[in-house]
């Protein structure tokens, strides 16, 4: 069940855009994401550790991503709540593992392509992190204020998103133009 982000539970919101030099008709974000090889995912950030694809028990596409965000190891179980060639909405209750232990955060990842002209698209990589009740209990137990946790997550998420977004765009572009990944 999705937790709606409010000022009382918001951890971060990062949006970064990059250019895809390919016509929108050739771009297929869902196909790119659901077939993304582990090595290609790793090339898109020094903090990407592993990626894989599976399905939920009811058949929904699921991307499993392991990465470092700041000083936390994040294991994401992104379920596709909406997916089409120009847009994927991926929702995860992610494991966050840090020096103080393990907890859970909700992460909404939106990947969008919008036509600019006949040969160019704009790629948008948008990430919302929301505190789960378990996360709120975890930070309270460790004497960390939500504002402090949110500031750290916002900073780390922005840095990560600025690194991966242009590299995701280049990977999507290559797949659109050649049918292959860059690995």
N, C-alpha and C positions, 0 to 999 in steps of 0.2 A: 504494500500500500504506500503510495507516494505521500511524502510529507510536504506540505506547501511551505515555501520559504517566506518567513516573516522577519521583521526586525529583531524578534526575540530568539531566532534560531539561525539566522544567516551567518555563514562563515566566509564565503567569498563569491564573487561574480566577476568573471574575466571574459572579455570579448576581444578577439584579435582577428584581423582580416588580412588576406593576401590574394594576389592575382593568380588565376589559372589561365594560361595561354592556350585555351582550347575552347571550341564552341560548346555551348550548354548541351546541345544534342548528343555530344560524345561523352559528357561527364556523367558518371554513375557512382555517386558516393556510396550507396548501399552495396553495390557490387565490390567497390574498392575495399570498403571496411570489412565486409563479411568474408573476403578472400585474402585479406592482408597477411602476407607471410611474416613470421616472427622476425626474420632478419631485416625486412623493410621497416617494420615498426621500430626496431632498435635504431635504425639509421636516422629516424626523425627526432631523436633527442638523446643526449648523453645519459639522461635519467630513465630512459625506457629499458626495462629489463626483459620483459617477455610479453607476448600476445598470442592468443589463440581464439578459435571460434568453436562454438557448440550451439546447442539449442536447449531451451527450457523443457521440462517434462511435457508442457502443452504445445511445443513446437515453435515457440518464438525464437528468432535469432538472438544469440548472445555472444558478445565479444568479451573475452577475459583479458584484462590488461594488468600488468605488474609494473609499477614505476615508483620512483622516489619523487615526492613533492615536498620540498624543503628537507627537513630531517626525518620525515616519516616515510616508511615503506607502505605503499597503497596497493591493495589487491582489489581490482574493480571487476564487478560482475554485471556488465552493461547489457540490459535487456532492451531490445528494440521495441519501443512503444509505438513508433511510427517510422516507416522507412520507404523511401522512394529514390529515384535517381538524383534529385536535387536536394534532398533533405533526409536526415536521420535524427531521430530523437531517442537517445539512449539513457536509460535510468539504472543506477546501481546503488545498492546498499553495500558500501565498500569497507573492507577491513583496513584500518589505519593502525600501523604498528610503529611505535616510537620507543624512546628510552624509558618512558614511564609505563609501558605496557601496550595493550591492544584494546581498540574500541571500534565503533562503526560510525561512518558518516554517509549521508546520502549525496550522490553526485549525479547531476543532470548534465549530459553532454549533448550539445546540439551542433550538427555539422550541416552547413547550408552552402549551396552554390546558386548565385544569381547572375543572369546574363548581363554583361555590360554592353557588348556589341556582338557582331556575328562571329568573332573569333576569340572573345575574352570573357571570362567570368570572374566574379569576386567570390572567394571562399571565406566563410565566416566560421570560426571555431569558438563556441561559447560554452563556458563551464560555470555551473552554479553548484556550490557545496553548501549543504544544509546540515546543521547539527541534529542528530537523532536523540531521542531521550537517553539512550545509553551513553552517547557522547557528552551530553550535559551532566549526567551523573559522574562520568569519568573526570571531567575537568574540575567539577566541584570537589571530588575526592582528592584531587591533586592541588587544590588551592589556586586554580587558574581561572581568571575571569573570562567570560565569553568574549568580551571586547579584545582581550589580549590574544586569545586563541584565534579570533577572526582576523585580527591585524596580521598575525604571523601567516595564516593560511592565505589571505589576500595577496600578500607580498610574494609568497612562494608560488602561488597559482599564476600570477601575472608573469613572473619570470619564466616559468615553465611554458605557459601558453605562447609567449612571444618567441620562444625557441622552436617549439614544435609546429606552429601554424604554417609558417612559410615552407617548411619541409614537407608537411602533409600536402600542401597545395601543389608542390612540385611532384610529389608522388602520384597524386590524383591526376595531374596533367599528363604525366608519362603514361599512366594506365589508359587515360582517355585517348591519347594520340597513337599509342603503339599496341595497346592490349596487354602490356607487360608491366611488371614492377621494375624498379631500378636495381634490384639486387643481382 
